[in-house]
Amino acid sequence: MKKIITLGEVMLRLSPPGHQRFVQSQVLEVEFGGSEANVGAALAFWGHHAIHITSFPDHEIGWAAKSALRSNGIDTSFVQFSEGRMGIYFLENGAMQRSSQVIYDRADSSFSRFDGKNLDWDTILEGSDWIHWSGITPALSQESADLTLKALQKANEKGLKVSGDLNYRSNLWKYGKAPYEIMPKLMELTHVMIAGIRDFNQCLNQRMEDFEAVKDFAFSRFKQLEFISKTERISHSSSHNTISGALYSKDKSYYSKSYELTHIVDRVGTGDAFGAGLIDGLLERHDPQEAIEFAVAAGAIKHSVPGDILNCSKTEIEELIAGLSGKIKR
């Protein structure tokens, strides 16, 4: 078992049942989720000690969110309560040729105002092996960007491995800073980056046109970078995708098998499942090829699981890799 820290906002997710549209439904189903917490929940399910750092409003919804983290095996010892509202996102699940839709309502959330100045990072990071962040957090506010930077600086001082999913989202950068003003400092403190060409270009203010250029630029600029990873997705429809992944060191490339996903249940959180699988693979397996295979298979299975979080065993993932999935287990 490894001790892994995740940092980021957890939101209230509201969705019409099944594949109903917003205009059809008179009820909304309630869940909690957030990119980094989703990673932590999958790792906790696999037996790791996952600690999530976040802040909630101090009322019943915030308490319910903390309880939801605990119910998914996450250590909430350092969860804070502070002023602000609960961030919300509304999800309409697509089907066939109709795309899914996400509507955010997260401005002025408790987490976006949280500066973490009362956190004891020495205690939080004691005995830890890894910390994971995403580009969503520094996009929310200057406070969130400063909090992420402080966490990564402390993690580097302690000798932890750091992974970051750059996850550029244009509709989140609204507080007067561009990604390339914030992200490079965070990337300098990161050992494993999950990102595609667009993420790198936006975060570094570049116009690189292929991934070979991205790799050369990133490994040259960021001296402690060990791996870059990305997924490839072909969207035939909302219900039918083909996915695969790749992992790159400075000198070698590793490619996963591809998976044909023909009856997708829920796409949300699939990248987080991939991230969790990559962290587990690099921590436990130490073989880059095995790590990328495990990560992509974890992401593939998440497409079959409703909600934000992947709940499946390592055995199920290993069976998928071995081609043994889909049978009735008796």
N, C-alpha and C positions, 0 to 999 in steps of 0.2 A: 504493500500500500504506500502510495506517495501522497504528500501534502501539497495541494495545489490551490492557489489563490485566484479568484476571478473578481473583476471590478466592473460595475456598470449598473445602469438603471434597469429596474424591473417594472413593467407596465401592466395595467389591467387590459386584458384582451376581451373584446366584445364581438361576438359573431352570430349571425343568423344560423339556425340549425341546418346541418347538412350542407346542401348547395343552394339554399334559398338566397334570393337577392335581398338587399337592404329594404327595397320598397315592398317586398312581399311579407316579411316577417314581423310579427307582433311581439316576439320575444328575442332576447339576445343571450347567448351562452357565455358564461364568465370563466375566464382562466387568467393565470398570471404568467408572464414570460418576458425575457429580455435576452439579447444575444449572448452576453457573457455568462449570465446565470444558467442559460440553457446548456452551455458547455460544462459548467460546474455540475449540473444535475446529472448529465450523462456519466461524467467521471465518478460521481458519488455512487451511481447505480452499479458501476463496475468495481466498487470497493475502495476507491480512493477517498482520502480525507479532503473534501472540497469545502473551502471557506469563501463565502461571497461578501464583498464589501459594497454596501449601498446605503441609501437613505430613503425612508418612507415618511409620509405625513403621520402625525400621531393621532390617528383615529381608527375606527373599525376597519376601514379598507386597508390602511397601512398594516394593521395588525394581521389581517387576513393574508396579505401578501407575504409577510414574514413567516406565517404559519405554512403557507404553500411551499416556501423554500425548504423549511424543515421537513415537510412531508416528502420531499424529494431527496432527502438525505443530506442536504447542505447544512453546514455548520453556520449558524446565524449569530454567533457570539459577538460579532463586531458590527452587526447591522445597527444603524443609527435612526433616530426619529428627529425630524427637523421641520421647519416651516415650509409651506408650499403645498401643492396639490399632488394628487396621484396622476402620473402620466397614463394616458389611455391610447390604445389604438383599436380601430374597428377593422375587422377582416371579413370580406365577402369571398368565400371560396369559389373559384372558377371551376368550370368543367368543360370538357371537349374544346371547342374553339373560343369559349368565353373566358377571358383572363380573370384571375383573382384581383381583388382590389384591397389596398390598405389605405386607411385614412388616419393620420396621426392627430392627436390632441394632447400634446405633451409640454407645451410652453409653460414656463414658470413652475415646473414640477419641483417637488421636494429635492430630488436628486440633482437637478440642474443648479440649485442654489447651494448645494452641499460642498464645502471646501475641505472637509476632512481634517481640519487643524487639530481636532481633539483625538485623532486616532494615534495610537501607540504602534508605529510601524515595526519597531523592534520586537514587540510582543507578537504582533500579527505574523511576521515573517519568520519567527524563530522555528527552526526545524523544517521549513518549507523547501520544496524542490523546484517549484515552477510558479510563475504568475502569468495570467492571460488577460489581455486587454483588447479592445476593438476601437476602430476609428469612429464608431458611433458616439462614444463618450466624450472625446475632446471636441466633437462637433456641436455639443449641446450648449455650452457656455464657457466663459473664461475660467470660472470656478472648476468646471469639470475637466478642462484641459490641464489646469494647474494640479488638480488632484491626481490625474493620470501620471503627469510628469514626476510628481513627488513619489508616487508608488514605484515607478520604474527606477528612479534614482536609488531608492532604498533597496530595491530588489537587486540591483547591480552591485551595490556595496556589500550585500550579503552573499553574492555569488550564485543567485538563482538564475535559472534559465527563464527567458522571457519570450512569449509568443504574442504576436499581434495580428489580428485580422483587420486589414486596413479599411475595408468596408466603406468606401466613399459613398455618401448619400447627399446629393446636391440640395435637397429640401431641408436639411438640418443645419447647415452652416449659415445662421442668421444673426450672429451677435457681433458682426463687424470684422471678423478675422477670416482670412482665406485658409484653406487646408495647408497650403505650402508655407504658411507662416507659423504653423503649430506642429504639423506632423513630423518634419525631419528630425526634430529634437527627440521625439518619441521613438522614431525608427532607429536612431543611433544607439538606443538602449535595448534593442530587440534582437534576439538570436534567430527566431523563426518567424517569417512573415508569410501570411496567407493573403494573396492579392492577385488581381489580373492587371492587364495593361492599363485600363482606364483608372484603376485605383492608384497605380504608381504615377501616372501622368498628372492626375489631379493633386496628389499629395506632394509632388516634387516640382510642379509647374514645368513639366516637360511635354514633348510631343513625340514620344517614341512610338514606332509603328509596328514593331514585332517584339516577341518575348525574348528573343536573343539579345536585342538591344537593352531591354529591361534588365535582364540578368547581368549583363556586362556592367551596366551603370550602377546597379544596386550593390553588387559584390565589390565594386571598386570604391564606392562612396562609403559604405557602411562596413567598417573593418571587422566588427564582431558578428556580422551576419553569417549564420551557418547554413540555413536552408530557406528557400523560397518554395511555396506550394500554391497550386491553383487547381480549380476544377474546370472542366469543360462540360457545357450543357447544350444539347440540341433540343429545342422546344418544338416538337411536332404539333402539340396542342397543350392545353392546360392539364389534360389527363395523361399525356404521353410524352415523356422526355427520354433522352439518352444521356447518361452522365459517365464521366471518367475523371481521372485526376493525374497530376504530375507533381513530383518533388525534385527540387534541384539543389545540389550543393555547388560550390564554385567550379568543380571539375567534372561532376557526374550528373546524369539525369535518370530519373526513375519514373516509369509510367504504369498506371494501374490497368486492370481489365476494365472494360466498359459494361454498363448495365442498362438494359432496355426496361424502362418503367412505364408500363402500359395502362395502369389503372391507379393513378396517383390519388391518395386520400388527402394529404395535407403537405404543401411544399414549405410552409413556414418552419424555420428551425433546421432545415436540412444542411445548410452551411455550418451551423453550430455543431450539429452532429459530426460533420466532417472534421471540424476543428478539434472536437473532443477526441475523436478517433486518432487524429494525427498526434496529439499530445500523448495519449496513452501509448501509441505505437512507438514513438521516439523514446519515451520513458521506460517502457517495459520490454520492448523487443530489440531496440538498438540497431535494427537493420532497416535502412531506409526503404527498401523495396517492400518489406513486410509492413512498415508503417503506412505507406501510401495505400497499399491494398486494404488495410484495416480501416483507414480513414474513409475511403470511397465507399466501402461496403456499409459502414455505419451510416453515412449520408444516404445511401440507397434505401436502407431499411426505414429510415425516418420518414420517407415519402409514404409509407404505409401506416404511420402512426398519427392519429389525430392530436392536435395540440401543438404547443411549442417545443416540447421536450421529448427526446428519444428515451424510451424505456424498453431496453432489450438487453439481453445478456451478451457477454463476449462469445459464448458458444454459438448463439444465433448468427452473429457476425462471421465467425470462423466457418460456420456451415455454408453461409452464402458464398464466401470466398472459394470454398471447396466445391461449389456447385451442388450442394445437398439441400438447398432450401425448397420450400413450397410443399413439402409432404406433411400429411397429418401425423402428429406425434401421439402415439398411443402407449 
